[in-house]
């Protein structure tokens, strides 16, 4: 019986998407509010969904210092349409 090889997880960077069953890249969304700094680790689809809300809160001045980083810590915020 052949063994199946799993994709490299790079310290939790790839996760299986529950909707598609595929492995997807994970990004980190960070922002600050009056309650402190908030960090969410999400796939691109989640960044787009939560990012729209966070961006609207930013436009109202309720959150600031919004950023999205990839696994290497590079800023990829403006790679997502919800922030452009």
LOBA-476853 format. One line per 5 residues: number of its first residue (from 1); their letters; for each residue x, y, z of N, C-alpha, C. Coordinates in nm, 2 decimals, padded with zeros to 4 digits. Atoms other than C-alpha are relative to their C-alpha. Example, Ala and Ser with C-alpha at 12.3 -4.5 7.8 and 13.67 -1.06 7.14 Angstrom:
2
1 = AS = 00.09/-00.12/00.00/01.23/-00.45/00.78/00.09/00.12/00.00  -00.09/-00.11/00.00/01.37/-00.11/00.71/-00.08/00.11/00.08
END
This chain:
84
1 = XXXXX = 00.08/-00.12/00.00/00.00/00.00/00.00/00.09/00.12/00.00  -00.08/-00.13/00.01/00.14/00.34/-00.10/-00.04/00.09/00.11  00.03/-00.10/-00.10/00.17/00.61/00.16/-00.03/00.13/-00.07  00.03/-00.13/00.06/00.02/00.95/00.08/00.09/00.10/00.07  -00.08/-00.11/-00.05/00.24/01.25/00.12/-00.09/00.12/00.02
6 = XXXXX = 00.08/-00.13/-00.03/00.09/01.56/00.28/00.09/00.12/-00.04  -00.08/-00.12/00.03/00.20/01.90/00.17/00.07/00.05/00.13  -00.07/-00.06/-00.11/00.45/02.08/00.39/-00.09/00.10/00.06  00.08/-00.10/-00.06/00.27/02.28/00.65/00.07/00.13/00.04  -00.07/-00.12/-00.04/00.54/02.53/00.72/-00.05/00.07/00.12
11 = XXXXX = 00.04/-00.06/-00.13/00.45/02.58/01.08/-00.15/00.05/00.00  00.14/-00.03/00.00/00.07/02.58/01.02/-00.04/00.10/-00.11  00.03/-00.10/00.10/00.08/02.80/00.71/-00.10/-00.06/-00.10  00.11/00.06/00.08/-00.13/02.56/00.50/-00.10/-00.07/00.08  00.11/00.07/-00.07/-00.46/02.44/00.62/-00.10/-00.05/-00.10
16 = XXXXX = 00.10/00.05/00.09/-00.73/02.23/00.47/-00.13/00.09/00.01  00.12/-00.08/00.01/-01.03/02.44/00.36/-00.12/-00.10/00.02  00.11/00.09/-00.03/-01.34/02.28/00.51/-00.11/-00.01/-00.11  00.10/00.00/00.11/-01.56/02.38/00.21/00.05/-00.08/-00.12  -00.05/00.07/00.12/-01.33/02.24/-00.06/00.09/-00.12/00.02
21 = XXXXX = -00.09/00.11/-00.04/-01.10/02.00/00.12/00.14/00.02/-00.05  -00.13/-00.03/00.05/-00.80/02.16/-00.05/00.08/00.07/00.11  -00.09/-00.07/-00.09/-00.50/02.29/00.13/00.01/00.14/-00.05  00.00/-00.14/00.03/-00.49/02.67/00.13/00.10/00.08/00.08  -00.10/-00.08/-00.07/-00.24/02.94/00.22/-00.08/00.08/00.11
26 = XXXXX = 00.06/-00.07/-00.12/-00.30/03.11/00.56/00.07/00.13/00.01  -00.05/-00.13/-00.02/-00.25/03.48/00.62/-00.04/00.05/00.14  00.03/-00.06/-00.13/-00.25/03.69/00.94/-00.05/00.14/-00.02  00.07/-00.13/00.00/-00.49/03.99/00.97/00.02/00.06/00.14  -00.02/-00.06/-00.13/-00.40/04.23/01.24/-00.06/00.14/-00.01
31 = XXXXX = 00.06/-00.13/-00.01/-00.57/04.55/01.35/00.00/00.04/00.15  00.01/-00.05/-00.14/-00.59/04.77/01.66/-00.13/00.08/00.02  00.12/-00.08/-00.03/-00.90/04.91/01.83/00.02/00.05/00.14  -00.01/-00.05/-00.14/-00.97/05.07/02.17/00.02/-00.11/00.10  -00.01/00.12/-00.09/-00.97/04.72/02.31/00.13/-00.07/-00.01
36 = XXXXX = -00.13/00.06/00.02/-00.62/04.64/02.20/00.03/-00.05/-00.14  -00.04/00.05/00.13/-00.45/04.46/01.91/-00.07/-00.14/-00.02  00.08/00.12/00.03/-00.65/04.18/01.74/00.08/-00.06/-00.12  -00.06/00.07/00.10/-00.50/03.91/01.53/-00.08/-00.12/-00.04  00.08/00.12/00.05/-00.68/03.65/01.31/00.09/-00.07/-00.10
41 = XXXXX = -00.07/00.08/00.10/-00.52/03.37/01.11/-00.10/-00.06/-00.09  00.11/00.04/00.09/-00.73/03.30/00.80/00.05/-00.03/-00.14  -00.03/00.02/00.14/-00.72/03.17/00.45/-00.05/00.13/-00.08  00.03/-00.12/00.08/-00.76/03.43/00.17/-00.15/00.03/00.00  00.14/-00.03/00.00/-01.13/03.39/00.15/-00.05/00.06/00.13
46 = XXXXX = 00.03/-00.06/-00.13/-01.16/03.47/00.52/00.05/00.14/00.02  -00.06/-00.14/00.00/-00.93/03.77/00.48/-00.10/00.09/-00.07  00.09/-00.08/00.08/-01.17/03.90/00.21/-00.13/00.03/00.08  00.13/-00.01/-00.07/-01.48/03.84/00.43/00.02/00.09/00.12  -00.03/-00.07/-00.12/-01.34/03.97/00.76/00.06/00.14/-00.03
51 = XXXXX = -00.07/-00.12/00.05/-01.13/04.23/00.58/-00.10/00.11/-00.04  00.10/-00.10/00.04/-01.44/04.41/00.44/-00.06/00.07/00.13  00.05/-00.05/-00.12/-01.58/04.45/00.79/00.11/00.09/00.07  -00.11/-00.07/-00.07/-01.24/04.56/00.94/00.02/00.13/-00.08  -00.02/-00.12/00.08/-01.20/04.81/00.65/-00.11/00.10/00.02
56 = XXXXX = 00.11/-00.10/-00.03/-01.54/04.97/00.71/00.02/00.06/00.14  -00.03/-00.05/-00.13/-01.45/05.00/01.08/00.11/00.10/00.00  -00.11/-00.09/00.01/-01.13/05.16/00.98/-00.04/00.14/-00.06  00.05/-00.12/00.06/-01.31/05.41/00.76/-00.08/00.09/00.10  00.07/-00.08/-00.11/-01.52/05.51/01.07/00.09/00.04/00.11
61 = XXXXX = -00.10/-00.03/-00.11/-01.21/05.54/01.28/-00.01/-00.09/00.12  00.01/00.09/-00.12/-01.30/05.25/01.51/00.11/-00.10/00.01  -00.12/00.08/00.00/-00.99/05.04/01.41/00.10/00.07/-00.08  -00.11/-00.06/00.07/-00.65/05.14/01.28/00.12/-00.10/-00.01  -00.12/00.09/00.02/-00.31/04.98/01.19/-00.04/-00.13/-00.06
66 = XXXXX = 00.05/00.12/00.07/-00.48/04.73/00.96/00.12/-00.06/-00.08  -00.10/00.05/00.09/-00.23/04.49/00.80/-00.03/-00.15/-00.02  00.00/00.15/00.03/-00.22/04.14/00.64/00.14/-00.04/-00.04  -00.13/00.05/00.03/00.10/03.95/00.63/-00.01/-00.15/-00.04  -00.01/00.14/00.05/00.20/03.62/00.46/00.09/-00.07/00.10
71 = XXXXX = -00.08/00.08/-00.09/00.40/03.34/00.62/00.14/00.05/00.03  -00.13/-00.05/-00.02/00.72/03.52/00.58/00.00/00.14/00.07  00.01/-00.13/-00.07/00.59/03.84/00.75/00.00/00.11/-00.10  00.01/-00.11/00.09/00.57/04.04/00.43/-00.14/00.05/-00.01  00.13/-00.07/00.00/00.29/04.29/00.41/-00.06/-00.02/-00.14
76 = XXXXX = 00.07/00.03/00.12/00.04/04.17/00.15/-00.15/00.06/00.01  00.13/-00.05/-00.03/-00.25/04.39/00.27/-00.07/00.04/-00.13  00.07/-00.05/00.12/-00.32/04.55/-00.07/00.00/-00.10/-00.11  00.02/00.11/00.09/-00.31/04.21/-00.25/-00.15/-00.04/00.01  00.14/00.04/-00.02/-00.67/04.18/-00.12/-00.09/00.12/-00.04
81 = XXXX = 00.09/-00.10/00.05/-00.95/04.37/-00.29/-00.07/00.07/00.10  00.08/-00.07/-00.10/-01.13/04.45/00.03/00.08/00.12/00.06  -00.08/-00.11/-00.05/-00.84/04.69/00.12/00.05/00.10/-00.11  -00.05/-00.09/00.11/-00.79/04.86/-00.22/-00.11/00.11/-00.03
END
